[in-house]
Amino acid sequence: MNAISRRSLLARGGLLLAAGTAAANTPVHALAAKPQARSGNFKPIDMAMEQAVRDGTVAGVVATAAGPDGVIYEGTFGKANTVTGATMRADTLFWLLSMTKAFTATACMQLIEQGRIDPEDDAAKYLPELANPMVLEGFDGDGQPRLRPAKRAIKVRHLLTHTSGYTYSIWSDALTRYEQITGMPDIATCKNGAFLAPLEFDPGDRWQYGISMDWVGKLVEAVSDQSLEVYFRENIFAPLGMTDSGFLIGSKQKARVATFHNRSADGGLTPAPFEMPQRPEFFMGGGGAFSTPRDYMAFLQMLLNGGSHKGGRVLKPETVASMMRNQIGDLDVHAMTTAQSGYSRSFDQFPGEPHKWGYSFDINTLPGPNGRSAGSISWAGLLNCYFWLDPVRKVIGAIFTQLLPFYDEKVVKLYGTFERRLYDGLA
């Protein structure tokens, strides 16, 4: 759920009204054996998704799930493009926003495996611009920001776990005010000036979601001496056969991008142009990538299978296991209270329950309300894409839409229904 400020969206030029290509609007179920018998178990999912299109919860949606042996459910519903009438497909392209972070974390973990990065190192060892971080304490009587030096250095571990002190303006009144006063660009503009943001607390003091993974992207580029666009393609996407993923989108790919929508006050959906910057000053490791449901599921299957998928090994099993373990100790993930309601509702996947953070996933310590096991990992993208990985039941699931505000109540309910009916079908 990377932050996209209202200012940056309205000011951004060259936004794309997404187009798509026509395809059958029939749910597809790819099953290893007895597809007729097995697919019947998931008919309730089809019914829920079809109803969601009819009642305007979504214009179009892709829901998909897999186990260790491959895809167990893949359903496409509604329109990918509400202007042309093109139907949703499993190779429709979606802007991932914060689901990009999992790629960036994977890249960093590859470099940790190789001994080229140590998570306990000061991040300034690799990125000198992080040597003297400043903390925003508040604002003076004349409205000017009041800053002080941080009490300790930012470690690589802090960046990987959102305990660095960096935040997002969407969920921070203070950073929203700071951007307004100073004119600092929002991170979603992909302008380097966004990295001038101060910390909001001392590194290691607490968990708070923010631009930390964008700094990790910078770190990966510095150590590998490659852009994220090239590094991801060569070290993650190519080994996994992910041919429709990246930061810079081709003209033919643009024809398959799902239309973005805003949820209006009356609950309806209004289409609008959207595209991540295609001449960025930096590749946004926290949220700039696009992908397709099939590509992203290949990536998630790699994690489910301990770092490899269809012969392509990306990470060692022990590395994947570390990404799914609590990496913030006694700290807890907590609710993200909205500061910009047009872009996000307040967000907490497990209200009232303790949950932790790995490298770079939310970890529910208790069984989830819709079927997932304790110890599952999950996260989401600002445009209402969501995924989870259950290492106990050995199943992954994801739902793809493109609309704001984030954590849309109707989509979240649909996501929960998908998860619940998937586990019912597997049972």
PyMOL commands that set and color helices and strands:
alter all, ss='L'
color gray80, all
select helices_A, chain A and resi 6-11+35-54+97-113+123-125+128-130+156-161+169-171+173-182+187-189+192-196+212-224+228-240+251-254+293-304+317-323+409-426
alter helices_A, ss='H'
color red, helices_A
select strands_A, chain A and resi 60-67+70-78+94-95+134-139+145-149+260-263+269-272+290-291+308-309+312-313+355-357+362-364+377-381+385-390+395-400+403-404
alter strands_A, ss='S'
color yellow, strands_A
deselect
rebuild
show_as cartoon
